[in-house]
Amino acid sequence: MSVFVSILAIGGFLCLYRIYQGPSISDRAVGVDIMGILFVGITALAAMFYNLPYLMDLSITLALFSFIGTLALAKYLEKRSLDD
């Protein structure tokens, strides 16, 4: 378990670097999106390791919100309305 969490934590630090250093707003958006995916992975691992099924529900909800947020940001960056 600790090996997987350490790998995800290293990925999180690399995403933080991309968010901080990214030359464009789309690079930063990708970093935030991947950071959300990593957080979903950490909560899913915690749900399996500690046998807490409600954390799996939380990780599914976080994945859904991350996806919707990414779509909204992509629409905003293209300067299109959200109802297209």
CYANA upper distance limits for C-alpha pairs under 8 A (distance plus 0.5 A):
  1 MET  CA      5 VAL  CA      6.85
  1 MET  CA     45 LEU  CA      8.05
  1 MET  CA     49 PHE  CA      7.77
  2 SER  CA      6 SER  CA      6.48
  3 VAL  CA      7 ILE  CA      6.76
  4 PHE  CA      8 LEU  CA      6.73
  5 VAL  CA      9 ALA  CA      6.47
  5 VAL  CA     42 ILE  CA      7.04
  5 VAL  CA     45 LEU  CA      8.46
  6 SER  CA     10 ILE  CA      6.65
  7 ILE  CA     11 GLY  CA      6.78
  8 LEU  CA     12 GLY  CA      6.63
  8 LEU  CA     38 LEU  CA      6.64
  8 LEU  CA     41 GLY  CA      8.23
  8 LEU  CA     42 ILE  CA      7.66
  9 ALA  CA     13 PHE  CA      6.83
 10 ILE  CA     14 LEU  CA      6.81
 11 GLY  CA     15 CYS  CA      6.69
 11 GLY  CA     38 LEU  CA      8.00
 12 GLY  CA     16 LEU  CA      6.69
 12 GLY  CA     35 MET  CA      6.42
 12 GLY  CA     38 LEU  CA      7.27
 13 PHE  CA     17 TYR  CA      6.75
 14 LEU  CA     18 ARG  CA      6.84
 15 CYS  CA     19 ILE  CA      6.60
 15 CYS  CA     31 GLY  CA      5.50
 15 CYS  CA     32 VAL  CA      7.67
 15 CYS  CA     34 ILE  CA      7.44
 15 CYS  CA     35 MET  CA      6.61
 16 LEU  CA     20 TYR  CA      6.58
 16 LEU  CA     31 GLY  CA      7.51
 16 LEU  CA     35 MET  CA      8.36
 17 TYR  CA     21 GLN  CA      6.27
 17 TYR  CA     22 GLY  CA      8.28
 18 ARG  CA     22 GLY  CA      5.52
 18 ARG  CA     27 ASP  CA      7.50
 18 ARG  CA     28 ARG  CA      6.80
 18 ARG  CA     31 GLY  CA      6.24
 19 ILE  CA     27 ASP  CA      7.63
 19 ILE  CA     28 ARG  CA      4.95
 19 ILE  CA     29 ALA  CA      8.01
 19 ILE  CA     31 GLY  CA      5.85
 19 ILE  CA     32 VAL  CA      7.27
 20 TYR  CA     28 ARG  CA      7.93
 22 GLY  CA     27 ASP  CA      5.81
 22 GLY  CA     28 ARG  CA      6.00
 23 PRO  CA     27 ASP  CA      7.30
 23 PRO  CA     28 ARG  CA      8.46
 24 SER  CA     28 ARG  CA      7.15
 25 ILE  CA     29 ALA  CA      6.64
 26 SER  CA     30 VAL  CA      6.71
 26 SER  CA     77 LEU  CA      8.47
 27 ASP  CA     31 GLY  CA      6.81
 28 ARG  CA     32 VAL  CA      6.77
 29 ALA  CA     33 ASP  CA      6.62
 29 ALA  CA     70 THR  CA      8.07
 29 ALA  CA     73 LEU  CA      8.19
 30 VAL  CA     34 ILE  CA      6.63
 31 GLY  CA     35 MET  CA      6.55
 32 VAL  CA     36 GLY  CA      6.78
 33 ASP  CA     37 ILE  CA      6.93
 33 ASP  CA     66 SER  CA      7.12
 33 ASP  CA     67 PHE  CA      8.48
 33 ASP  CA     70 THR  CA      7.18
 34 ILE  CA     38 LEU  CA      6.67
 35 MET  CA     39 PHE  CA      6.74
 36 GLY  CA     40 VAL  CA      6.74
 36 GLY  CA     62 LEU  CA      8.08
 36 GLY  CA     63 ALA  CA      7.80
 36 GLY  CA     66 SER  CA      6.72
 37 ILE  CA     41 GLY  CA      6.75
 37 ILE  CA     63 ALA  CA      7.27
 37 ILE  CA     66 SER  CA      8.19
 38 LEU  CA     42 ILE  CA      6.74
 39 PHE  CA     43 THR  CA      6.77
 40 VAL  CA     44 ALA  CA      6.60
 40 VAL  CA     59 SER  CA      5.42
 40 VAL  CA     60 ILE  CA      7.98
 40 VAL  CA     62 LEU  CA      6.92
 40 VAL  CA     63 ALA  CA      6.84
 41 GLY  CA     45 LEU  CA      6.62
 41 GLY  CA     59 SER  CA      8.03
 42 ILE  CA     46 ALA  CA      6.67
 43 THR  CA     47 ALA  CA      6.58
 43 THR  CA     55 LEU  CA      6.73
 43 THR  CA     56 MET  CA      7.53
 43 THR  CA     58 LEU  CA      8.15
 43 THR  CA     59 SER  CA      6.34
 44 ALA  CA     48 MET  CA      6.83
 44 ALA  CA     55 LEU  CA      7.17
 44 ALA  CA     56 MET  CA      5.99
 44 ALA  CA     59 SER  CA      6.52
 45 LEU  CA     49 PHE  CA      6.48
 46 ALA  CA     50 TYR  CA      6.27
 46 ALA  CA     51 ASN  CA      8.26
 46 ALA  CA     52 LEU  CA      8.17
 46 ALA  CA     55 LEU  CA      7.88
 47 ALA  CA     51 ASN  CA      5.94
 47 ALA  CA     52 LEU  CA      5.29
 47 ALA  CA     53 PRO  CA      6.39
 47 ALA  CA     54 TYR  CA      7.93
 47 ALA  CA     55 LEU  CA      5.58
 47 ALA  CA     56 MET  CA      6.20
 48 MET  CA     52 LEU  CA      7.33
 48 MET  CA     53 PRO  CA      8.17
 52 LEU  CA     56 MET  CA      8.01
 53 PRO  CA     57 ASP  CA      7.40
 54 TYR  CA     58 LEU  CA      6.82
 55 LEU  CA     59 SER  CA      6.65
 56 MET  CA     60 ILE  CA      6.76
 57 ASP  CA     61 THR  CA      6.73
 58 LEU  CA     62 LEU  CA      6.61
 59 SER  CA     63 ALA  CA      6.62
 60 ILE  CA     64 LEU  CA      6.79
 61 THR  CA     65 PHE  CA      6.76
 62 LEU  CA     66 SER  CA      6.51
 63 ALA  CA     67 PHE  CA      6.65
 64 LEU  CA     68 ILE  CA      6.75
 65 PHE  CA     69 GLY  CA      6.49
 66 SER  CA     70 THR  CA      6.62
 67 PHE  CA     71 LEU  CA      6.78
 68 ILE  CA     72 ALA  CA      6.70
 69 GLY  CA     73 LEU  CA      6.62
 70 THR  CA     74 ALA  CA      6.60
 71 LEU  CA     75 LYS  CA      6.73
 72 ALA  CA     76 TYR  CA      6.68
 72 ALA  CA     82 LEU  CA      7.32
 73 LEU  CA     77 LEU  CA      6.59
 74 ALA  CA     78 GLU  CA      6.75
 75 LYS  CA     79 LYS  CA      6.74
 75 LYS  CA     80 ARG  CA      5.90
 75 LYS  CA     81 SER  CA      7.23
 75 LYS  CA     82 LEU  CA      6.88
 76 TYR  CA     80 ARG  CA      6.55
 76 TYR  CA     81 SER  CA      7.76
 76 TYR  CA     82 LEU  CA      8.23
 80 ARG  CA     84 ASP  CA      7.83
